[in-house]
Amino acid sequence: MLILGLDVGEKRIGVAKADSNIKIAIPISTIEVDGNEFQEIARLTRLYNTGAVVLGLPRSNEGNETAQSLYVRNFAKTLTEKVPNVKINFQDESLTSVEAEKRLKARKKTYEKGEIDAEAASIILQDFIENFREKAETTPKKTNLAEKTSQKIMLESKKATHKSKKFLKLLVIPPIVLFLLLVLLGGFLWYKNSLNGSTLNCNDDCPVITVNDGDSTDTIIKNLSEKGLIGNELAFKIYLKLERSNTVFKSGTYYFENGRAYSAGDIVDILELGGGSDNVFTFTVLPGETIFDIKKKLLKLGYEQTEIDEAFNKRKYEGYLYGETHEFYKETPVTEILETFYAEMERIIKENDLENKYAAHGLTLDQGITLASVVQKEAHGKEQPTVAQVFLSRISYGIPLGSDVTVSYALDVIDPERQIYKDNQSALLVDSCYNTRRYAGLPCGPISSPSLSALLAVANPSETSYLYFLTGDDGTMYYSYTEAEHNQKIRDYCQVLCNVSL
């Protein structure tokens, strides 16, 4: 889940984001306080599919709230009114802008005021993430089993007694009154159940709703029903009448995502806030995606295969399309879309001085990005620096990386439908420069789009000295110094994942 961080000022609002899994805050932009700030925040929550927002709450050096604290609290109150589904957390902060400016000075000679605000937002968000993790780690353990059992027995006993009393009361209620109560209860349950959205399972054919100027509410509701986004038109109309009577749906094209459940309230919020223009669409590259994944997305948007292939043939894009979401006008050439993500990667490389950091480990920039792309597919978050260390150690000793994800990529290049290599035994022998099971050293190029955390993991690997790792069936990473130790851990912890088809 993504979390947005805001450094709220009277002229500008710094914005940062962080993935709850990766737990690294990144500055992304600033918002001008010009009357449209809440609408822009709402757009960002839709863009990143999140309602979690962290606001920096200023405090004095003595730890007391200030006049600026009151301003932020009032801002938060208005934000919850303007964006009803937003969930706000506060993070105490003091002199954050000063620290942000120090960081920027250390990285670059010139910078804008807005960059200080965005950097300050990332500091606030990172502090919140760290504090949240510390609280989670120090939370007292839950009640033991014996206590739970005792509590459950007592609770069930109380429930039984309570139910008995209710039953006795029902016996003296006239039948007609009881019937009416049951009808009302049934109607209420039907109404509430009809407003709860079911999780979309649409894969490559997710609903797209277009609202045109002049469309009636009935037309929009019918369209939503036909697309499977609402369970009952009548219940939806009642909801609008009773709870959202002032709603005005904005024209535009709205895209609904696979794996997400949209309640009636969610749908109304989206159509009320505006989903974008008919002439604009968003395109996302996710960390870990390959050019094969990205080509499929472009095909789904309606681009021709020939244009896609020609665009990808103009330069080496694998590993160099940074994971991010950008907006584009319809009819934007594929080359322009790719170059936008490529430019983002160039910015990340420069801002983090990756070329020099990789050189310190004996790697060229391309080799560092290649290794980061493997780390991205092999591990997540805090495990990435240790996995990077394992691979760097194996390279220094001349031991093959032995990474199954590189074998999978080799198959995607040579046999994407797995018509030739139908089992793991034959797949591991595939003759490809990407196959690090068969050939020592790095694969001949990146195998995915690496995230910032993976790029930094290669630049700053852990100080451990392992030579083996595996992901156990329980999701835990297990590391070893020797092959014998590694094989034992496979037997102990990896009977399912270690036998998954490549």
Residue pairs with C-beta under 8 A, 6 or more apart in sequence:
1 19
1 20
1 21
1 50
1 52
2 17
2 18
2 19
2 20
2 48
2 49
2 50
2 52
3 17
3 18
3 19
3 20
3 50
3 52
3 53
3 54
3 125
3 128
3 129
4 15
4 16
4 17
4 41
4 44
4 45
4 48
4 50
4 52
4 53
4 54
4 125
5 15
5 16
5 17
5 18
5 25
5 53
5 54
5 56
5 91
5 121
5 122
5 124
5 125
5 128
6 13
6 14
6 15
6 41
6 53
6 54
6 55
6 56
6 121
6 124
7 13
7 14
7 16
7 56
7 93
7 96
7 97
7 117
7 118
7 120
7 121
7 124
8 55
8 56
8 71
8 72
8 75
9 33
9 117
10 33
10 71
11 32
11 33
12 30
12 31
12 32
12 33
12 113
12 114
12 117
13 30
13 31
13 33
13 37
13 41
13 117
13 121
14 27
14 30
14 114
14 116
14 117
14 118
14 119
14 120
14 121
14 122
15 27
15 28
15 29
15 30
15 31
15 44
15 118
15 121
16 25
16 26
16 27
16 28
16 118
16 119
16 121
16 122
16 124
16 125
17 25
17 26
17 28
17 48
17 125
18 24
18 25
18 26
18 125
18 126
18 129
20 129
21 380
21 381
22 380
22 381
22 451
22 452
22 453
23 129
23 133
23 381
23 382
24 126
24 452
24 453
25 121
25 122
25 123
25 125
25 126
25 129
26 122
26 452
27 115
27 118
27 119
27 121
27 122
28 118
29 114
29 118
30 114
30 115
30 117
30 118
31 37
31 40
31 41
38 78
38 79
38 82
38 83
39 82
39 273
41 53
41 79
41 82
41 83
41 86
42 82
42 83
42 273
43 273
43 274
45 51
45 53
45 83
45 85
45 86
46 270
46 273
46 275
47 282
47 325
48 325
49 257
49 260
51 83
51 85
51 86
51 87
52 87
52 89
53 79
53 86
53 87
53 88
53 89
54 88
54 89
54 90
54 91
54 124
54 125
54 128
55 72
55 75
55 76
55 88
55 89
55 90
55 91
55 124
56 72
56 90
56 91
56 93
56 96
56 120
56 121
56 124
57 65
57 69
57 72
57 73
57 90
57 91
57 92
57 93
58 65
58 66
58 68
58 69
58 72
58 93
58 94
59 65
59 66
59 69
59 92
59 93
59 94
60 66
60 94
61 94
63 92
72 90
76 88
76 90
79 86
79 88
80 86
80 88
83 269
83 273
84 265
84 269
85 265
85 266
85 269
89 128
91 124
91 125
91 127
91 128
91 131
93 120
93 123
93 124
93 127
96 120
96 123
96 124
97 116
97 117
97 120
99 120
99 123
100 116
100 117
100 119
100 120
100 122
100 123
101 116
101 119
103 119
103 123
104 111
104 115
104 116
104 119
105 111
107 351
108 351
142 148
143 151
170 178
173 181
190 235
191 235
191 238
191 239
193 231
194 230
194 231
194 232
194 235
194 236
194 264
195 235
195 236
195 239
195 263
195 264
195 265
196 231
196 261
196 263
196 264
197 229
197 230
197 231
197 261
197 262
197 263
197 264
197 266
197 267
198 231
198 261
199 259
199 260
199 261
200 206
200 207
200 228
200 256
200 257
200 258
200 259
200 260
200 261
200 262
201 258
201 259
202 256
202 258
203 258
204 296
204 300
206 255
206 256
206 257
206 258
207 227
207 228
207 229
207 256
208 227
208 253
208 254
208 255
208 256
209 220
209 223
209 224
209 227
209 229
209 253
209 254
209 256
209 271
209 275
210 223
210 252
210 253
210 254
210 278
211 220
211 249
211 250
211 251
211 252
211 253
211 254
211 271
212 251
213 251
215 249
215 251
217 237
217 240
217 249
220 249
220 271
221 230
221 233
221 236
221 237
222 233
224 230
224 236
224 267
225 232
225 233
225 236
227 256
229 256
229 262
229 267
230 236
230 264
230 267
235 264
236 264
239 264
239 268
240 247
240 268
244 265
244 268
244 272
247 268
247 271
247 272
248 272
249 271
249 272
250 271
250 272
250 273
250 274
250 275
251 278
252 274
252 275
252 276
252 277
252 278
253 275
253 276
253 277
253 278
253 281
254 270
254 271
254 275
254 276
255 275
255 281
255 282
256 262
262 270
276 282
276 327
278 330
279 329
279 330
280 327
280 328
280 329
280 330
281 301
281 327
281 328
281 330
282 325
282 326
282 327
282 328
283 297
283 301
283 325
283 326
283 327
283 328
283 337
284 323
284 324
284 325
285 294
285 321
285 322
285 323
285 324
285 341
285 449
286 293
286 323
286 449
287 323
287 376
287 448
287 449
287 450
287 451
287 454
288 323
288 376
288 377
288 448
288 449
288 451
289 323
289 448
289 449
290 318
290 409
290 412
290 447
290 448
290 449
291 312
291 317
291 318
291 321
292 412
292 416
294 321
295 308
295 312
298 308
298 334
298 337
299 305
299 308
303 334
307 333
307 334
308 334
310 334
311 333
311 334
311 335
311 337
311 338
312 334
312 338
314 335
315 342
316 445
317 338
317 342
318 373
318 445
318 446
318 447
318 448
319 369
319 370
319 372
319 373
319 445
319 446
319 447
319 448
319 449
319 450
320 342
320 345
320 369
320 446
320 449
321 338
321 341
321 342
321 345
321 449
322 341
322 342
322 344
322 345
322 348
322 449
323 449
323 451
324 341
324 344
326 337
326 340
326 341
326 344
328 336
328 337
328 340
348 354
348 452
348 455
349 355
349 365
349 455
352 452
352 455
352 456
352 459
354 365
354 368
354 369
354 455
354 459
355 365
355 368
357 368
357 459
357 460
358 364
358 365
358 367
358 368
358 458
358 459
361 368
361 392
361 458
361 459
361 461
363 371
363 458
366 445
366 446
367 442
368 455
368 458
368 459
369 446
369 450
369 455
370 442
370 443
370 445
370 446
370 447
371 388
371 391
371 392
371 442
371 458
372 388
372 446
372 450
372 454
372 455
372 457
372 458
373 446
373 447
373 448
373 449
373 450
373 454
374 391
374 401
374 403
374 405
374 406
374 436
374 442
374 443
374 447
375 384
375 387
375 388
375 391
375 450
375 454
375 457
375 458
376 384
376 448
376 449
376 450
376 451
376 454
377 403
377 405
377 447
377 448
378 387
378 403
378 405
378 469
378 471
379 386
379 387
379 469
379 471
379 477
381 453
383 477
384 453
384 454
384 457
385 457
385 460
385 461
385 462
386 461
386 462
386 464
386 466
386 469
386 477
386 479
387 457
387 469
387 477
388 454
388 457
388 458
388 461
388 462
389 461
389 462
389 463
389 464
389 465
389 466
390 466
390 467
390 468
390 469
390 479
391 401
391 403
392 458
392 461
393 465
393 466
393 467
394 400
394 401
394 402
394 467
395 401
395 441
395 442
397 467
398 440
399 440
399 467
400 436
400 437
400 438
400 439
400 440
400 441
401 436
401 440
401 441
401 442
401 443
402 436
402 437
403 436
403 437
404 437
404 502
405 447
406 434
406 435
406 436
406 437
406 443
406 447
407 427
407 428
407 430
407 434
407 435
407 436
407 437
407 502
408 502
409 434
409 443
409 447
409 448
410 430
410 432
410 434
410 435
410 443
411 418
411 421
411 427
411 430
411 502
413 432
413 434
414 420
414 421
414 430
414 432
415 421
415 430
418 501
420 426
421 427
421 430
421 502
423 501
424 499
424 501
424 502
427 502
428 435
428 437
428 438
428 502
429 438
430 438
431 438
432 438
433 439
433 443
433 444
434 443
434 444
434 445
434 447
435 443
436 442
436 443
464 479
465 481
466 479
466 480
466 481
467 480
467 481
467 482
467 486
468 479
468 480
468 481
468 482
468 483
468 485
468 486
469 477
469 478
469 479
469 480
470 477
470 478
470 486
470 489
470 490
470 493
470 494
470 497
470 498
471 477
471 478
471 494
471 497
472 478
472 489
472 493
472 494
472 497
473 493
473 494
473 495
473 496
473 497
474 493
476 493
478 489
478 493
478 494
480 486
480 489
490 498
